Amino acid sequence: MTRLLESYAAGRWYAAPAEGDPLLDAATGAEVARISSAGLDLGAMAHHARSVGGPAIRELTFHQRALLLKELATHLTGLKDEFYELSLATGATRRDSLIDIDGGFGTMFSYSSKGRRELPNDVVVCDGDLEQLGRTGVFLGQHVYTSRPGVAVQINAFNFPVWGMLEKLAPAFIAGLPTIVKPASQTAYLTELVVRRIVESGILPEGSLQLLSGSAGDLLDHLGVQDSVAFTGSAHTAGILRQHPSVLHGGVRLQVEADSLNCSVLGPDVTPGDPEWDLFVKGVVTEMTAKAGQKCTAIRRAIVPAAVADEMTEAITARLASITVGDPGDETVRMGPLASLGQREEVRKAVEALRSSADVVHGDPTATSGFAGDAERGAFMQPVLLRARPGAVEPHDVEPFGPVSTVLSYDSLDEAVALAARGKGSLVGSVVTHDPAVARTLVLGLAPWHGRILVLDRDDAPDSTGHGSPLPMLVHGGPGRAGGGEELGGVRGVLHHMQRTAVQASPDMLTAITGRWTRGSRRTTTPEHPFRRSLATLRVGDTIASEPRVVSREDIDHFADFTGDTFYAHTDPEAAAQNPLFGGIVAHGYLIVSMAAGLFVDPAPGPVLANFGVDHLRFLTPVRAGDSIRVTLTVKQITPRASADYGEVRWDALVTNGDDEPVATYDVLTLVAKEA
């Protein structure tokens, strides 16, 4: 008997005392492994995640968690040949495996980078600006994100056994949550291998990742208000999960990615011979054949102008005719089998349902010959293209989760939008046009029904990642039929796992809670200039208050002449006097900022290595010739870089005039050495 897949639970590998269900090679029908979770203590898994994994992750800062992801992604990349070899059994060609395996590792790399660039080297995230809640500024509000003491459970589909796990693991881990992975049984052997290599590496803290091989059993019964479930799969199963008592009454957060009848719309400006024509054809065929059409983002509906519908159907058919279907290990094969014979039967049933209002124009869904492989044991199927008849209903209701797409025609842009909307919500839509007006009309019409929209033309095609490729920095999910969930989206995916809380407190308390200096809280003025201090001794709240400097008319004239900024408010007394905001000559805002730098900068070499930016600059009060200005510069936030010998320091800059009125406010960003 072949090997029984194991679960990694509560710090050990567990093999069920059962024969298990067989898992078959999609191309050969040979038994790859068996699977069972019989006897597994699922409550112990949830407890281990909360009591061991969660605390270990939350001891680390966002940057430390992000660096562990980078280390893990690098480690797994070095082992990918092993994963590619086993991936063949899932029916994946090498191109398909790249999407799944390298795509998963790439998502971890991306989240590692974003976590270090966009999150503080801390365990709390400030959300938005301060809200002044009283008249005197001693009572403020600040929204913050903090980690939940729960567990993130992911229940995944069979089509992406690696990416499906890692795209959910990465943001949850950075957010401070341990993960329990429940892969779809059909391809769980590949997920198990990757998890085994992760555990062997010892890179992630124990309890960060557990694997459930087999039935989820009563796992949801052991979840509570701080826990979440991310599900990818059918709308039917999603409906069952939504009715679970832990979700209905127990406070468990459920994220769903379900059925999606994605569409691609060809603009009426595109005709045969245009670059966009070929891009549309290529896009439809690619999405029909990549992963044998077993992608939640695949194009199920090709919506084209009625005037060119016949020609477009012929063009897609011609390209499909060149697709070789067979064993994914054969280098001549462009499309592998479906995941199983059972899955192929489901797709055949879907095609039969579509034929109620559409005609097959390419491919035989029941063909048992003409494949580069064993047509009896392999789950091979020809790509099938259908042409919808007027008033067709089924293409908007039936999702064939395989190499199937339907061509529909429209007479106006309003009709194109209406056809797309009949899908009742999708993960992704694409618009292929070179006309900006068409693009705007279609995108605004499609946006309420889609989580992501690709606008494709000859200009962005060279860099386009395609219709069906979710990207870690963009949201993945969709409204309505698509489940109403949202994953990825860069740091949005991290914050999705965290709790946002409004904190009301004094400035000093908010500084202590957030680790970020809050205007109005205490400053520490020391004899030593803060620019002489390295990260080792620099502290939040350290301040320099400059001496005043008078801004003369000569300064204003010189700045105008030197920079070429001769806007009338700085150079023409009569015109400036008519300006209702100024009533006379005023200093340039950037002159004030430049002078402010001269007031606070320590010119000698020292720990400050560079100024790399200014954020949130606002000019508040005009400065006239003869006015004086001074600067108060305070350390607002310190973010050491774990992978470098320096860090980022954010300074709060407040420029005031002789009457102590605020003239300008902004943040100064510098790089400062960790040691002097």
N, C-alpha and C positions, 0 to 999 in steps of 0.2 A: 504494500500500500504506500502511496506517496505521503509526503510529510504533512502533518497536521499543523496548520498555522497556529502560532501562539499569540497570546495577548501579553502586553507589558503592563502589569497592574501592581500598584502599591510596592514598587521597587523590585519586582522580580518578574521573570518570564513564566507564564502559566500555560500549560497544555491541558485542554479539556479531556476528561475521561470518557471520550466518546469517539465514534468512528468519524463523525463529521460529514458534511456535504461535499461532494466532489466539485472542484473548479477546473474547467476545461480550457485548453488552449483554443483561442478563437479561430485559428487557421487550420489546426490539425485535428482538433477534438481530443487530443491526448490529455490525460489528467495531469494537471500542474501541481495541485495541492488539495488539501481538504480543510474545511473550516467549521469550527464550533466554539461557542462560548459557554457551553454547559458547565454549571458548577461555579462559574466565576462570580466572586462577591463584588457586585457593582457598587454597593454602598461603601465598601472599603476603598474603592477607587476614588469616589467622590471625596471621602474623608481624607485620603492621602493627598489629593490635589490641594485641598484647602489647608491642611495642617502642616504639610511638608513643602509642597511645591510653591504655593502662594507666598508664604513668608520668605522663602529663599529668593524668589524673584524680586519681591518688594524691598529687600535689603539693598538692592542695586539701584543706581540711578538710571534714568532713561538712556544716557550715553553708554553706561556699562552694559545694559541689556542689548543695546544696538550693536555694540562691538562683539558681543557673543554671537549675535546673528551673523555678522560678517565672518567670524571665525568658522561658524558652522557651515555657512554657504561655501566657503573656500574648501573646507574639508570634504564636503559632499561632492563638489565639482571634481575633485581628484578621484572619486570613485564612480563617476557616472557611466563608464563603460559597462560596469556590472549591472547598473540599472537599465541601460539600453538593451542589454542582452535579454533580461527578463521581460522587458516591456514588449518584446516581440510577441509573447504569448497573449497579450491583451488585444492583439490585432493591429498594433500601431506600427506604421512604417517609421523609418528613421526621422523623417520630417515631423511626423506626429509625435514621436518621443521627444524631439527637441522642444516642441510646444509645451509638453507636459513636464519634462524633467528639467531642462535648462530654464524653462519659464518659471518653474517653482524656485529654483536657486536664484534666478534673477530678481524675483520678487523679494527674497530675503535680503539680497544686496541693496535693493532700492530702499527697503524699510530701514536698514541699518544706516544708510546715508541720510535719509530724511530725519530719522530719529536724532541724529547727532547735529544736523544743521538747523532743524526747526523746533526742537524741544530743548528745554534747559537741562543742564547736568544736575538734575534734582529729581524729586519724586512727586512734585505738584506742578500743575500748569495753570497759569493765569489766563482767563478767557475775557478778552475785551478790555475796555478802559474802566477806570474807577468811576463810580457813581457817587457824587456828593449828595448826602442824605440830609444834611443840616445846613444852616446858614454860615456857621463859623469854620467849617472844614475839619471838625474833630470827630465827625461820624460819617463813615464812608462805607460803600458797598463794593465788593469785588467778587466776580464769579471765578471759581476755581474748579479744576478737574483733579480728582484723586482716584487712586486704584480701589477697586472693589475687592473685598475678601472672599471671592467666589471662585468658580471654575467655569471655563468656556468649553462647552461640549460642541463638537462638530460632527455632523452626520452627512457624509459625502456621497456623491454619485459615482458610478463606475467609470465614467469617461476620462477623468483626470485623477488618477490615484496618487500622483505626486504633487502637482500644482494645487489641486483641490485642498490638500492638507496644509501645504506651506503658505498659501495665500491667506489662510485663516490663522495659522499659528503665528506668523510674524507680527501682525498688529496686536494680537492678544498678548503675546509675550512682552512687547515693549510697554503695553498698558499695565503690566504687572499681574496678568492672569495666567494660571496653569491651564493646560489644555488636555482634554480627553478626546482622542480621535476614534471615530467609528466609521471605517471605510465601507463602501459597498462591497459585498462579498465577492462578486464576480472578478474583480481585479485587486482584491485585498492583499494578494501575495506580493505585489510590487510595493504597496504601502508598508507592509510588514518589514520588507527588506530595508527600506529607507529608515524606518523607525529603529530597526536593529542597529544600523550603522550609526544613527544619532546617539543611541544609548551607549554603544561601545566607545564612542568618542569622548564621553564624559564632559563635553563642552557645556551643555545646559545643566543647571542645578537639578538634582534629583526631585522628581515630582512635577517638573515643568511640563513633561509630555508623557502621556500614557496612551496605550493602544488597546482598543477593544476589537478583537477579531471574532466576528460572528454576530449573532442577534443582540440588539440593544436591550432586550429584556425589560427589566423594570428600572433602567437607569434613570429615567425622568422622575420616578417616584422619589429619588434620593436628592433631587435638586430643589433649591429654594430661592429666596428673593434676591440674593446676590449673584445668582448663577445665570448663564445664558446658553442658548442652543442656537447654533447656526446650521440650517438645513439646506442642502442642495438636492433637488430631486423632483418628483412628480407633484402636481397640484393635489392629487388624491392623497398621497402620504402627508403632504403639508396640512391638508384639512384635518387628518387624524391627529397630528401633533397639536394643532391649534385647539383641539377639543380636550387635550389631556388636562386633568385637574391641576397639575403643577403649573401649567400655562394659564389656564382659565382663572384659577383661584390662588395659586401659590406664588405668584409674582415672578416666575421664570420668564426671562426675556427671550422671545423667539424671533429669529431672523430667517427669512425664507427667500430662496431663489428657486423658482418653480418653472412651469411651462412658459415658453416664449415663442410666439410666431413672428420672429424678426423679419423685417422687410428691407429691401433695397429699392429706392425709387430713382428711375432714370428721368432726368430733366427733359422737358419738351424741346430744349435748344440743341440736344445731342442728336446727331445723325450718323449713319454709317460712314466710317472714315475718320471721324473725330477721335482724338486720343481718349476721350471719355467713353466712347462706345466700347473700345477694347477693354478699358478699365472695368466697365460694368460686367462685361462677359467674363473676364478673368475672375472678378470678385465672386460672382454667383457660382462658377464652377469650383473655385477654391473652397468655398464654404460648403458646397455639396460633398466634396471628396476628402477634405482634411478630417482626420479621425473618422472616416467613413460617414461624415455628416452627423456624428454623435457629439455635437457641441451645443450647449445651451444658447450660444450666440450665432449659430448657423443661419443662413438666409433661407427661410421657408417660403417667402413670397417675393417674387420679382415683379415690381409694379412699373409698367412701362407705358409710354404714350400709345394710344390705339393706332396712330398712323404708322408706327414702326414695329408693332407687336409681332407681325409675321417674320420680319427680317431679324428681329432680336431672338425670337425662338429658334430660328435656323442657325444663328450664330452660336448660341449656347449649345445647341445640339451638335454642331460640328466640333466644338471644342471637347464636349463630353466623349465624343467618339474616339478620341485619342487616349482616353484614360484606360490604363491596364489595371485590372482588378485581380488580386491574388494574395499569395503568401507574402507578408510584409518583409520577410527575410530576403526575398528576391529583389535585386537592385533594379530590375526593370518595372517593378510594380509601383503604380502611383497611388492606389487606394487599397488598403487592407480590408479584412473582414469586419463585420460587426462584432460586438463583444461576445455574443453567444448565439446559438441557434434560436433560443427563446426570444432574444432581442430582434433577430431577423424576422421572426414570425409576427412580432408586434408591429414592425415597420410595414410588413406586407398587408396587415390588417388596416393600417392607417392609409395605405395607398388605395385599397379597395374603397374605403370611406370617401377619399378624395375624388374617386372616379364617379361619384354620384353627380358631381357638377364640374368635372374637369376631364380632359382626355389625355392619355399618356402619349407623348410625342417622341420620347426617347427612353429606351431601356425596358427590360422585361423583369418585373419584380419577382417572378417565379422561376427565372432561368436557373438551370443547374449545370450548365456547361459554359465553356469559353473563359474559364478562370485559370490563372496561373497558380493552381493549388488544388487540393482535394475538395471537389465540389460537394461531396457527400458529407464529409465530416467538418469542413470549414464553413463558417457563417458568412459566405460570400454573397454579394448582391450587386447587381448592376446599378449604377446611378440612374435615377428615374426623374425625368422632367415631364411635368404636366402643363397643359394649357387650359386655363379656366374658361368656362362658358359664361355668357352674360348672366348676371345675378347669382353667381356662385356663392355658396354659403360655407361649405366644408373647408376651403382653404383658410378661412378665418377662425375656424373652430378646432380643427384636427392638427395636432403636431406629430408629423412622422419623424421620429428621432433616429434619422438615418440619412442616406444620400438621396434626398428627395426635395424638390423645390417646384413651385407652381408659378407660371407666368400669368399675371393679371394685367388688364389694360385699362387706361383712363383717358378721358377726353379733356379734363381741366385740372388745374392744380388743386382746386377745392375737392374734386373727386378723388385725386391721389391721396390727399390727406384723410379723407373719409374712409378710403379703403384701408389705409394703414391703421387707422383708429379702430377698425373692426376687429383687430387682433386683441383688443381689450387690455393693452399694456405689454410692453416688450423690454427686453434687456438692452437691445441696440437696434438702431436703424441707420441706414446710410442713404445719402443723397449724392448722386453723381451728376454734376452739372458744372458748366463753366460760366454760367450767368449769375452774377451776384444777386439780382432781384429774385430769380427763381430760388436760389439758395435761401435767402431770407424768408420768403413765403413758406417754403417747405419746412425749414427748421422750426419756425415759430408755430406752424401747425402740428408738427410731429412731436415737439418737445414735451408736451403734457403727457404723452403716451410712451415715452422712452426714457431709459436711464442714461443712455449715451447715444450721440449721433455723430457719425462720420460724414463730413462733407468732402468728397473726393473729386479732384480734377487734375489736369495735367501739371499744375504747379506743385501740389503737395504730394503727388503720387510717388516721387522718388524716395521720400522719407516715410510714407504711410506704412503703418503696421497692419493695415487691413481692417476689414469690417469686424471680423470675429475674434480679435485679440484684446482681451481685457488688459489694461495696463495698471501697474501698482499705484501710480500717481493719480489715476482717474477713478471715479466711483464706478462700481460694478453692481448692478441691480436694476430693478425696474418696477413700475407701478402695476396695479391690477393683477392680471393673469400671471405676470412675471414674479409675483410674490410680495411686492411692496417693500422689499428689503434693500439694504445698501451695504456693500463691503468695499474694501480698498479705499481709494480716494486719498492716498497719502496719509498725512497725520489725521485726517478725518476718521480713518479706519481705526486708529489708536484711540482717539477720543470717544468713539462709539462704544468702546468697552469700559469707559471710565464714568464716574459719577460727577455730574456738574452740580455744584452747590453755590448758592449765593451766601457770602460771608459778610456780615455787618460788624464793623469794629472801628476802633480808633486807628489813625495812621500807624502808630507804633506797633499795635497788635497785628495789623495787616502785614507790616514789614517782617515781623517775626514768623508769621504763619506762612507767607508765600516765599520768603527768602529773597524778595525783590523790594528795594527801597520804595516807599510810598511817599509821595509829596505831602509834606506836613509832619512827617515823623522826624525823630531826632537825627541830627547830623553830628559827625565827629570831626572837629577841626583840629588838625595836628600841626606842629611846627614844621614837620617834613612835608614837602610837596607830594601829593599822592602819585604824581608821575615818577617819583623816585622809588616807589614801592612796587615790589614784585607781587605775584599772586600769593606768594607764601605769607605775606604780611598785610596785603591790601584787604580791606573789609568793606562790606556793604554799609553805606552811610558815611564813609570817609569823604571829606569835603574840602574844597578850596574856595575861598571867597576873595575875589580880586579887588584891587583898588579901582576907583572910578577913572574913566577916561572921557574927555570932552570930544564930541563930534563937531568939527568945524565945517564951515562952508567950503573951505579949501579942501578938506577931506572928501566932501561930496563931489566937488568939481573934478578932483584928481581921479576918483574912482570912475566917474562917468567917462572921462577922457581916456583913461587907461584901459577900461573894459569895453568901451564902445556902447555901454548901456546909457543912452542919452534920452531916455523916456522923459517926457515933459515935466513930470512931477518932481524930477531931480535937477532940471536944467533951465526951465522957463518960468520965471516968477509969476508973470501975468497969467499964464495958462494954469499953473499950479494953484493959484489963488482961486480959480473958478472950480476946482475939483472939490465936490462936496465932502469927500472923505478927508482931505488933507488941508485945504485952505492955504496952501503955500508950499515952498520947497521943503522936501523931506529927504532923509537919507535913504539910500538903497537898502533893501532888506539884507542883501548879501554882503553889503559893506558892514552892516552891524554884525553879521555872523563872522565875517573875517576879522573884524576888530576884536570880537569876543574871543576868538582863538588866540589872538595875540595876548589877551589878558590872562588866559589860563594855561597856555602851553609852557612847559619847562623845556628850553631849547637844547640842553646838554644831552648827550647819549645816556641811555638808561634802560630800565625794564620795558618802557613803552616802545614797541617795535613799529607800529603803523596805525594810522587812522584809516579805517576801511569803510566808513559810511556815516551818514546822518539820517536819522529816522524822525518822522512826526514833526517836521519843522513847521512852526506856525508863527506869523508875525502878528502881534496883538495891538501894539500902540505905536503910532508913527514917531520917529525921532527927528527932531528939527535941528538945524544948525545951532550950536551952543548948548544943546542938551548933553548931559553926561550919561554914560552907561557903565554898568558893572556886571560881572558874571558870578554866579554861584554854581559850581560844578560838583556834583555828588555821585559817588559810586552807586549805581542803581542795581546792577546785576553782574555777578561774576560767573562765567561759564568756562571752567578748565576744559581743554580738549584732551581726552584720554590718550589719543594717539600722537600727541605733539608736545613739545616742551614749552608751549605757550597756551594762552587761553583768551577768551573774549571778555572784555569789560564794557558794559553799557553804562554810560554816564548820563545823569540828568543835568541838562544845562538850562539855567534860568537867567535870562538877561533882563535887567531892570533899569529904569531911568532914575534921574535924580529925585523924583517923587516916590520912588520905590514901587512904581507901577510896572507890571510885566510887559516887556517890549517884545521878547521872543522866547519861545520854549522849543526844545528839541532834545533828542538823544544823540550823543556822540558815541560811536562804536570804535573801539581800539583793540589791538592785539597786544597782549602784555606777557612778558616772560614769566614762567613759573618761579624761577629763582633769579635773584639779582646777579 
